[in-house]
Amino acid sequence: MKSHSPADAKLLMGGVKGLKDAWRLGVLHVQYERLKKIQEEQKQQ
């Protein structure tokens, strides 16, 4: 999996404090979903 920047780790541990944090959390979620899909496809092969 991917390692997170210190700012991303703080966001994940501390929660959303504003619109910018919510946007970044959404980006992280999309990245997670893509990585999860790739991992599942590799398991099926």
C-alpha distance matrix in Angstrom:
0.0 3.8 6.7 9.7 13.2 16.0 17.5 14.6 14.3 18.0 18.0 15.7 17.8 21.2 21.2 22.8 25.9 26.9 26.5 24.2 21.8 22.0 21.3 18.2 17.0 17.7 15.7 12.6 13.5 14.0 10.6 9.1 11.8 11.3 7.7 9.3 12.3 11.0 9.5 12.9 14.8 13.5 14.6 17.9 18.8
3.8 0.0 3.8 6.5 9.8 12.9 14.3 11.6 11.8 15.6 15.7 14.0 16.3 19.4 19.5 20.7 23.6 24.4 24.0 21.4 19.2 19.8 18.9 15.5 14.9 16.0 13.6 10.6 12.5 13.1 9.5 9.0 12.3 11.7 8.8 11.3 14.1 12.9 12.3 15.8 17.4 16.5 18.0 21.1 21.8
6.7 3.8 0.0 3.8 6.8 9.5 11.6 9.6 9.2 12.9 13.8 12.5 14.3 17.3 18.1 19.5 22.1 23.3 23.3 20.5 18.1 19.5 18.9 15.2 14.8 16.8 14.6 11.5 13.9 15.2 11.9 11.5 15.2 15.0 12.4 14.6 17.6 16.7 15.9 19.3 21.1 20.1 21.3 24.6 25.4
9.7 6.5 3.8 0.0 3.8 6.5 8.0 5.8 6.1 9.6 10.3 9.6 11.7 14.2 14.9 16.1 18.4 19.6 19.8 17.0 14.6 16.3 15.9 12.1 12.0 14.4 12.4 9.5 12.5 14.1 11.4 11.5 15.2 15.5 13.7 15.8 18.9 18.5 18.1 21.2 23.2 22.7 23.9 27.0 28.0
13.2 9.8 6.8 3.8 0.0 3.8 5.4 5.2 6.2 8.6 9.9 10.6 12.3 14.0 15.0 15.8 17.4 18.5 18.9 15.7 13.8 16.2 15.7 11.9 12.7 15.4 13.4 11.2 14.7 16.3 13.8 14.5 18.2 18.4 17.0 19.3 22.2 21.8 21.7 24.8 26.6 26.1 27.5 30.5 31.4
16.0 12.9 9.5 6.5 3.8 0.0 3.8 5.5 5.0 6.1 8.6 9.9 10.5 11.8 13.6 14.8 15.9 17.6 18.8 15.8 13.5 16.4 16.7 13.1 13.7 17.0 15.6 13.4 16.7 18.8 16.8 17.1 20.8 21.4 20.0 22.0 25.1 24.9 24.6 27.5 29.6 29.1 30.3 33.4 34.5
17.5 14.3 11.6 8.0 5.4 3.8 0.0 3.8 5.5 5.1 6.2 8.7 10.0 10.3 11.4 11.8 12.7 14.0 15.0 12.1 9.9 13.1 13.4 10.1 11.1 14.5 13.5 11.9 15.2 17.3 16.0 16.6 20.1 21.0 20.2 22.1 25.0 25.3 25.3 28.0 30.0 30.1 31.3 34.1 35.4
14.6 11.6 9.6 5.8 5.2 5.5 3.8 0.0 3.8 5.4 5.0 6.1 8.6 9.8 10.1 10.8 12.7 13.9 14.5 11.8 9.2 11.4 11.7 8.1 8.2 11.5 10.6 8.4 11.6 13.9 12.6 12.9 16.4 17.5 16.7 18.4 21.4 21.8 21.9 24.4 26.5 26.7 27.9 30.6 32.1
14.3 11.8 9.2 6.1 6.2 5.0 5.5 3.8 0.0 3.8 5.4 5.1 6.1 8.3 9.8 11.7 13.8 15.9 17.1 14.8 11.7 13.8 14.8 11.4 10.6 14.1 13.6 10.7 13.2 16.1 14.6 14.0 17.6 19.0 17.7 18.9 22.2 22.7 22.1 24.6 27.1 27.0 27.7 30.7 32.2
18.0 15.6 12.9 9.6 8.6 6.1 5.1 5.4 3.8 0.0 3.8 5.5 5.2 5.6 7.8 9.7 11.0 13.5 15.5 13.5 10.3 13.0 14.6 11.7 11.1 14.9 15.0 12.8 15.2 18.2 17.3 16.9 20.2 21.9 21.0 22.1 25.3 26.1 25.6 27.9 30.4 30.5 31.2 34.1 35.8
18.0 15.7 13.8 10.3 9.9 8.6 6.2 5.0 5.4 3.8 0.0 3.8 5.5 5.2 5.3 6.4 8.5 10.6 12.2 10.5 7.0 9.2 11.1 8.6 7.6 11.4 12.1 10.3 12.3 15.4 15.2 14.9 17.9 19.9 19.5 20.5 23.5 24.6 24.5 26.5 29.0 29.6 30.3 32.9 34.8
15.7 14.0 12.5 9.6 10.6 9.9 8.7 6.1 5.1 5.5 3.8 0.0 3.8 5.8 5.7 8.1 11.1 13.3 14.6 13.3 9.6 10.6 12.6 10.0 7.8 11.3 12.1 9.5 10.7 14.2 13.9 12.8 15.8 18.1 17.4 17.8 21.0 22.3 21.8 23.6 26.4 26.9 27.3 29.9 32.0
17.8 16.3 14.3 11.7 12.3 10.5 10.0 8.6 6.1 5.2 5.5 3.8 0.0 3.8 5.9 9.3 11.7 14.7 16.7 15.7 12.0 13.4 15.8 13.4 11.4 14.9 15.9 13.2 14.3 17.9 17.5 16.1 19.1 21.5 20.4 20.6 24.1 25.3 24.4 26.2 29.2 29.4 29.5 32.3 34.5
21.2 19.4 17.3 14.2 14.0 11.8 10.3 9.8 8.3 5.6 5.2 5.8 3.8 0.0 3.8 6.9 8.5 11.9 14.5 13.9 10.4 12.1 14.9 13.2 11.6 15.2 16.6 14.7 15.8 19.3 19.4 18.4 21.2 23.7 23.1 23.4 26.6 28.1 27.5 29.2 32.0 32.6 32.8 35.4 37.6
21.2 19.5 18.1 14.9 15.0 13.6 11.4 10.1 9.8 7.8 5.3 5.7 5.9 3.8 0.0 3.8 6.5 9.5 11.7 11.7 8.1 8.9 12.1 11.1 9.0 12.3 14.3 12.9 13.5 17.0 17.7 16.9 19.2 21.9 21.9 22.0 25.0 26.8 26.5 27.9 30.7 31.7 31.9 34.3 36.6
22.8 20.7 19.5 16.1 15.8 14.8 11.8 10.8 11.7 9.7 6.4 8.1 9.3 6.9 3.8 0.0 3.8 5.9 8.0 8.5 5.2 5.8 9.3 9.2 7.8 10.7 13.0 12.6 13.3 16.3 17.5 17.4 19.4 21.9 22.5 22.9 25.4 27.3 27.6 28.9 31.4 32.6 33.2 35.3 37.6
25.9 23.6 22.1 18.4 17.4 15.9 12.7 12.7 13.8 11.0 8.5 11.1 11.7 8.5 6.5 3.8 0.0 3.8 7.3 8.1 6.2 7.7 10.8 11.1 10.9 13.5 15.6 15.6 16.7 19.5 20.6 20.9 22.9 25.2 25.9 26.5 29.0 30.8 31.1 32.6 35.0 36.2 36.9 39.0 41.2
26.9 24.4 23.3 19.6 18.5 17.6 14.0 13.9 15.9 13.5 10.6 13.3 14.7 11.9 9.5 5.9 3.8 0.0 3.8 5.5 5.4 6.3 8.8 10.1 10.7 12.5 14.5 15.5 16.6 18.7 20.3 21.1 22.7 24.8 26.0 26.8 28.9 30.7 31.5 32.9 35.0 36.5 37.4 39.3 41.4
26.5 24.0 23.3 19.8 18.9 18.8 15.0 14.5 17.1 15.5 12.2 14.6 16.7 14.5 11.7 8.0 7.3 3.8 0.0 3.8 5.4 5.0 6.2 8.7 9.8 10.6 12.5 14.3 15.3 16.8 18.6 19.9 21.2 23.0 24.6 25.6 27.3 29.1 30.3 31.6 33.4 35.1 36.3 37.9 39.9
24.2 21.4 20.5 17.0 15.7 15.8 12.1 11.8 14.8 13.5 10.5 13.3 15.7 13.9 11.7 8.5 8.1 5.5 3.8 0.0 3.8 5.4 5.1 6.3 8.6 9.9 10.7 12.5 14.3 15.6 16.8 18.5 20.2 21.5 22.9 24.4 26.1 27.5 28.8 30.5 32.1 33.5 35.0 36.8 38.5
21.8 19.2 18.1 14.6 13.8 13.5 9.9 9.2 11.7 10.3 7.0 9.6 12.0 10.4 8.1 5.2 6.2 5.4 5.4 3.8 0.0 3.8 5.4 5.1 6.1 8.6 9.8 10.5 12.2 14.3 15.3 16.3 18.3 20.1 21.0 22.2 24.4 25.9 26.7 28.4 30.4 31.6 32.8 34.8 36.7
22.0 19.8 19.5 16.3 16.2 16.4 13.1 11.4 13.8 13.0 9.2 10.6 13.4 12.1 8.9 5.8 7.7 6.3 5.0 5.4 3.8 0.0 3.8 5.5 5.1 6.2 8.7 9.9 10.5 12.5 14.4 15.2 16.6 18.7 20.1 20.8 22.7 24.6 25.6 26.9 28.8 30.5 31.5 33.2 35.3
21.3 18.9 18.9 15.9 15.7 16.7 13.4 11.7 14.8 14.6 11.1 12.6 15.8 14.9 12.1 9.3 10.8 8.8 6.2 5.1 5.4 3.8 0.0 3.8 5.4 5.1 6.4 8.8 9.9 10.8 12.7 14.3 15.5 17.0 18.7 20.0 21.5 23.1 24.6 26.0 27.6 29.2 30.7 32.2 34.1
18.2 15.5 15.2 12.1 11.9 13.1 10.1 8.1 11.4 11.7 8.6 10.0 13.4 13.2 11.1 9.2 11.1 10.1 8.7 6.3 5.1 5.5 3.8 0.0 3.8 5.3 5.0 6.3 8.6 10.0 10.7 12.3 14.3 15.5 16.6 18.3 20.1 21.4 22.6 24.4 26.1 27.3 28.8 30.7 32.4
17.0 14.9 14.8 12.0 12.7 13.7 11.1 8.2 10.6 11.1 7.6 7.8 11.4 11.6 9.0 7.8 10.9 10.7 9.8 8.6 6.1 5.1 5.4 3.8 0.0 3.8 5.4 5.0 6.2 8.7 9.9 10.4 12.3 14.4 15.3 16.2 18.4 20.1 20.8 22.4 24.4 25.8 26.8 28.8 30.8
17.7 16.0 16.8 14.4 15.4 17.0 14.5 11.5 14.1 14.9 11.4 11.3 14.9 15.2 12.3 10.7 13.5 12.5 10.6 9.9 8.6 6.2 5.1 5.3 3.8 0.0 3.8 5.4 5.0 6.3 8.7 9.8 10.6 12.6 14.4 15.2 16.7 18.7 20.0 21.1 22.8 24.6 25.9 27.4 29.4
15.7 13.6 14.6 12.4 13.4 15.6 13.5 10.6 13.6 15.0 12.1 12.1 15.9 16.6 14.3 13.0 15.6 14.5 12.5 10.7 9.8 8.7 6.4 5.0 5.4 3.8 0.0 3.8 5.4 5.2 6.3 8.6 10.0 10.8 12.5 14.2 15.6 16.9 18.5 20.2 21.5 23.0 24.7 26.3 27.9
12.6 10.6 11.5 9.5 11.2 13.4 11.9 8.4 10.7 12.8 10.3 9.5 13.2 14.7 12.9 12.6 15.6 15.5 14.3 12.5 10.5 9.9 8.8 6.3 5.0 5.4 3.8 0.0 3.8 5.5 5.1 6.1 8.7 10.0 10.6 12.1 14.3 15.5 16.4 18.3 20.1 21.2 22.6 24.6 26.3
13.5 12.5 13.9 12.5 14.7 16.7 15.2 11.6 13.2 15.2 12.3 10.7 14.3 15.8 13.5 13.3 16.7 16.6 15.3 14.3 12.2 10.5 9.9 8.6 6.2 5.0 5.4 3.8 0.0 3.8 5.4 5.0 6.2 8.7 9.9 10.4 12.3 14.3 15.2 16.4 18.4 20.0 21.1 22.8 24.9
14.0 13.1 15.2 14.1 16.3 18.8 17.3 13.9 16.1 18.2 15.4 14.2 17.9 19.3 17.0 16.3 19.5 18.7 16.8 15.6 14.3 12.5 10.8 10.0 8.7 6.3 5.2 5.5 3.8 0.0 3.8 5.4 5.1 6.3 8.7 9.8 10.7 12.5 14.3 15.4 16.7 18.6 20.2 21.5 23.3
10.6 9.5 11.9 11.4 13.8 16.8 16.0 12.6 14.6 17.3 15.2 13.9 17.5 19.4 17.7 17.5 20.6 20.3 18.6 16.8 15.3 14.4 12.7 10.7 9.9 8.7 6.3 5.1 5.4 3.8 0.0 3.8 5.5 5.2 6.2 8.5 10.0 10.8 12.3 14.3 15.6 16.8 18.6 20.4 21.8
9.1 9.0 11.5 11.5 14.5 17.1 16.6 12.9 14.0 16.9 14.9 12.8 16.1 18.4 16.9 17.4 20.9 21.1 19.9 18.5 16.3 15.2 14.3 12.3 10.4 9.8 8.6 6.1 5.0 5.4 3.8 0.0 3.8 5.5 5.2 6.0 8.6 10.0 10.5 12.2 14.3 15.4 16.5 18.6 20.4
11.8 12.3 15.2 15.2 18.2 20.8 20.1 16.4 17.6 20.2 17.9 15.8 19.1 21.2 19.2 19.4 22.9 22.7 21.2 20.2 18.3 16.6 15.5 14.3 12.3 10.6 10.0 8.7 6.2 5.1 5.5 3.8 0.0 3.8 5.5 5.0 6.1 8.7 9.8 10.5 12.3 14.3 15.4 16.7 18.9
11.3 11.7 15.0 15.5 18.4 21.4 21.0 17.5 19.0 21.9 19.9 18.1 21.5 23.7 21.9 21.9 25.2 24.8 23.0 21.5 20.1 18.7 17.0 15.5 14.4 12.6 10.8 10.0 8.7 6.3 5.2 5.5 3.8 0.0 3.8 5.4 5.2 6.3 8.6 10.0 10.7 12.5 14.5 15.7 17.2
7.7 8.8 12.4 13.7 17.0 20.0 20.2 16.7 17.7 21.0 19.5 17.4 20.4 23.1 21.9 22.5 25.9 26.0 24.6 22.9 21.0 20.1 18.7 16.6 15.3 14.4 12.5 10.6 9.9 8.7 6.2 5.2 5.5 3.8 0.0 3.8 5.4 5.1 6.1 8.6 9.9 10.6 12.4 14.5 15.8
9.3 11.3 14.6 15.8 19.3 22.0 22.1 18.4 18.9 22.1 20.5 17.8 20.6 23.4 22.0 22.9 26.5 26.8 25.6 24.4 22.2 20.8 20.0 18.3 16.2 15.2 14.2 12.1 10.4 9.8 8.5 6.0 5.0 5.4 3.8 0.0 3.8 5.5 5.1 6.2 8.7 10.0 10.7 12.6 14.7
12.3 14.1 17.6 18.9 22.2 25.1 25.0 21.4 22.2 25.3 23.5 21.0 24.1 26.6 25.0 25.4 29.0 28.9 27.3 26.1 24.4 22.7 21.5 20.1 18.4 16.7 15.6 14.3 12.3 10.7 10.0 8.6 6.1 5.2 5.4 3.8 0.0 3.8 5.4 5.2 6.2 8.7 10.0 10.8 12.8
11.0 12.9 16.7 18.5 21.8 24.9 25.3 21.8 22.7 26.1 24.6 22.3 25.3 28.1 26.8 27.3 30.8 30.7 29.1 27.5 25.9 24.6 23.1 21.4 20.1 18.7 16.9 15.5 14.3 12.5 10.8 10.0 8.7 6.3 5.1 5.5 3.8 0.0 3.8 5.5 5.1 6.3 8.8 10.1 11.1
9.5 12.3 15.9 18.1 21.7 24.6 25.3 21.9 22.1 25.6 24.5 21.8 24.4 27.5 26.5 27.6 31.1 31.5 30.3 28.8 26.7 25.6 24.6 22.6 20.8 20.0 18.5 16.4 15.2 14.3 12.3 10.5 9.8 8.6 6.1 5.1 5.4 3.8 0.0 3.8 5.5 5.2 6.4 8.9 10.3
12.9 15.8 19.3 21.2 24.8 27.5 28.0 24.4 24.6 27.9 26.5 23.6 26.2 29.2 27.9 28.9 32.6 32.9 31.6 30.5 28.4 26.9 26.0 24.4 22.4 21.1 20.2 18.3 16.4 15.4 14.3 12.2 10.5 10.0 8.6 6.2 5.2 5.5 3.8 0.0 3.8 5.4 5.1 6.4 9.0
14.8 17.4 21.1 23.2 26.6 29.6 30.0 26.5 27.1 30.4 29.0 26.4 29.2 32.0 30.7 31.4 35.0 35.0 33.4 32.1 30.4 28.8 27.6 26.1 24.4 22.8 21.5 20.1 18.4 16.7 15.6 14.3 12.3 10.7 9.9 8.7 6.2 5.1 5.5 3.8 0.0 3.8 5.5 5.3 6.7
13.5 16.5 20.1 22.7 26.1 29.1 30.1 26.7 27.0 30.5 29.6 26.9 29.4 32.6 31.7 32.6 36.2 36.5 35.1 33.5 31.6 30.5 29.2 27.3 25.8 24.6 23.0 21.2 20.0 18.6 16.8 15.4 14.3 12.5 10.6 10.0 8.7 6.3 5.2 5.4 3.8 0.0 3.8 5.4 5.4
14.6 18.0 21.3 23.9 27.5 30.3 31.3 27.9 27.7 31.2 30.3 27.3 29.5 32.8 31.9 33.2 36.9 37.4 36.3 35.0 32.8 31.5 30.7 28.8 26.8 25.9 24.7 22.6 21.1 20.2 18.6 16.5 15.4 14.5 12.4 10.7 10.0 8.8 6.4 5.1 5.5 3.8 0.0 3.8 5.5
17.9 21.1 24.6 27.0 30.5 33.4 34.1 30.6 30.7 34.1 32.9 29.9 32.3 35.4 34.3 35.3 39.0 39.3 37.9 36.8 34.8 33.2 32.2 30.7 28.8 27.4 26.3 24.6 22.8 21.5 20.4 18.6 16.7 15.7 14.5 12.6 10.8 10.1 8.9 6.4 5.3 5.4 3.8 0.0 3.8
18.8 21.8 25.4 28.0 31.4 34.5 35.4 32.1 32.2 35.8 34.8 32.0 34.5 37.6 36.6 37.6 41.2 41.4 39.9 38.5 36.7 35.3 34.1 32.4 30.8 29.4 27.9 26.3 24.9 23.3 21.8 20.4 18.9 17.2 15.8 14.7 12.8 11.1 10.3 9.0 6.7 5.4 5.5 3.8 0.0
